[in-house]
Amino acid sequence: MLAITELQKIGIGVMGFGLFFLLFGVLLYFDSVLLAFGNVLFLTGLALIIGFRRTAHFFFQRQKFRGSFFFLGGVTLVLCRWAIIGMLVESYGFVLLFRSFFPMALGFLLSAVNIPFLSAYFSSSPSMV
């Protein structure tokens, strides 16, 4: 079992607050201050959880450069108070960065048909895994 350090626990909390502010900023019609604060907290929490070196390595890999450019460019646009355009650019960058993770997450979700509320949705469809 992996031990979670105190810094990682703080990072989880900071990332949770970042996601809360991002959701709250979207619900309040793309409030640029809440979105900017959420972006800063989310990126800080990510750096605290996986470490600064691994975060920099993740964002600046050669094959992920375009996704990183769009994601960090979207964050910059949100910080410059262009909230809607910034969130669209940031979302596109997020999809480019994590497109290799989506099939694994879908496979995990489809293998979780033993969970009662999910089995009602996936029992009639054929398994793709």
C-alpha positions as CSV (number, residue, x, y, z in Angstrom):
1,M,0.0,0.0,0.0
2,L,1.3,3.5,-0.9
3,A,1.9,5.9,1.9
4,I,0.5,9.4,1.3
5,T,2.7,12.2,2.6
6,E,1.5,15.3,4.4
7,L,2.3,17.4,1.3
8,Q,0.2,15.1,-0.9
9,K,-2.7,15.4,1.6
10,I,-2.5,19.2,1.4
11,G,-2.3,18.9,-2.4
12,I,-5.5,16.8,-2.5
13,G,-7.3,19.5,-0.4
14,V,-6.0,22.3,-2.6
15,M,-7.0,20.5,-5.8
16,G,-10.4,19.8,-4.3
17,F,-10.9,23.5,-3.6
18,G,-9.6,24.3,-7.2
19,L,-12.3,22.0,-8.7
20,F,-14.9,23.6,-6.4
21,F,-14.0,27.1,-7.6
22,L,-13.9,25.9,-11.2
23,L,-17.4,24.4,-10.9
24,F,-18.7,27.4,-9.0
25,G,-17.2,29.8,-11.6
26,V,-18.9,27.9,-14.5
27,L,-22.2,27.8,-12.6
28,L,-22.0,31.6,-12.1
29,Y,-21.9,32.2,-15.8
30,F,-18.1,32.0,-16.3
31,D,-17.0,34.3,-13.5
32,S,-13.4,35.0,-14.5
33,V,-12.2,35.6,-10.9
34,L,-13.5,32.3,-9.6
35,L,-12.2,30.4,-12.7
36,A,-8.8,32.0,-12.4
37,F,-8.6,31.2,-8.7
38,G,-9.8,27.6,-9.4
39,N,-7.2,27.2,-12.2
40,V,-4.4,28.4,-9.9
41,L,-5.5,26.1,-7.0
42,F,-5.9,23.1,-9.3
43,L,-2.4,23.5,-10.9
44,T,-0.9,24.1,-7.4
45,G,-2.6,21.0,-6.0
46,L,-1.5,18.9,-9.0
47,A,2.1,20.0,-8.4
48,L,1.9,19.2,-4.7
49,I,0.4,15.7,-5.3
50,I,2.8,14.4,-7.9
51,G,5.7,16.8,-7.3
52,F,7.1,19.8,-9.2
53,R,9.6,17.8,-11.3
54,R,7.0,15.3,-12.5
55,T,4.5,18.0,-13.2
56,A,6.9,19.9,-15.4
57,H,7.9,16.6,-17.1
58,F,4.2,15.8,-17.7
59,F,3.4,19.2,-19.3
60,F,6.6,19.6,-21.3
61,Q,6.9,16.2,-23.0
62,R,7.4,16.4,-26.7
63,Q,4.3,14.5,-27.7
64,K,2.1,16.5,-25.3
65,F,3.4,19.9,-26.3
66,R,0.3,20.9,-28.3
67,G,-2.0,19.9,-25.4
68,S,0.1,21.7,-22.9
69,F,0.2,24.8,-25.1
70,F,-3.6,24.9,-25.4
71,F,-4.2,24.0,-21.7
72,L,-1.8,26.6,-20.3
73,G,-2.8,29.1,-22.9
74,G,-6.4,28.7,-21.8
75,V,-5.4,29.2,-18.2
76,T,-3.6,32.4,-19.3
77,L,-6.7,33.6,-21.2
78,V,-8.8,33.0,-18.1
79,L,-6.3,35.0,-16.0
80,C,-6.6,37.8,-18.5
81,R,-10.4,37.8,-18.0
82,W,-11.4,36.1,-21.3
83,A,-13.3,33.4,-19.4
84,I,-15.4,31.7,-22.0
85,I,-12.7,31.6,-24.7
86,G,-10.1,30.6,-22.1
87,M,-12.3,27.7,-20.8
88,L,-12.9,26.5,-24.4
89,V,-9.2,26.5,-25.2
90,E,-8.3,25.0,-21.8
91,S,-10.9,22.2,-22.4
92,Y,-9.4,21.4,-25.8
93,G,-6.0,21.2,-24.3
94,F,-7.3,19.0,-21.5
95,V,-8.7,16.5,-24.0
96,L,-5.3,16.5,-25.9
97,L,-3.3,16.0,-22.7
98,F,-5.4,13.2,-21.3
99,R,-6.6,11.4,-24.5
100,S,-4.5,8.4,-23.7
101,F,-6.1,8.1,-20.3
102,F,-9.8,8.2,-21.5
103,P,-9.9,4.5,-22.8
104,M,-8.5,3.3,-19.5
105,A,-11.0,5.3,-17.5
106,L,-13.8,4.0,-19.8
107,G,-12.6,0.4,-19.3
108,F,-12.6,0.9,-15.6
109,L,-16.1,2.3,-15.7
110,L,-17.4,-0.6,-17.8
111,S,-15.8,-3.2,-15.6
112,A,-17.5,-1.6,-12.6
113,V,-20.9,-3.1,-13.5
114,N,-21.1,-4.8,-10.1
115,I,-22.0,-1.4,-8.5
116,P,-25.8,-1.3,-8.1
117,F,-26.6,2.0,-9.7
118,L,-24.2,1.5,-12.6
119,S,-25.4,-2.0,-13.4
120,A,-28.8,-0.6,-14.4
121,Y,-27.2,1.5,-17.1
122,F,-24.7,-1.0,-18.5
123,S,-26.5,-4.3,-18.2
124,S,-28.4,-4.0,-21.5
125,S,-25.4,-2.8,-23.6
126,P,-22.8,-5.3,-24.8
127,S,-19.4,-5.0,-23.1
128,M,-16.7,-3.2,-25.1
129,V,-13.9,-4.5,-22.9
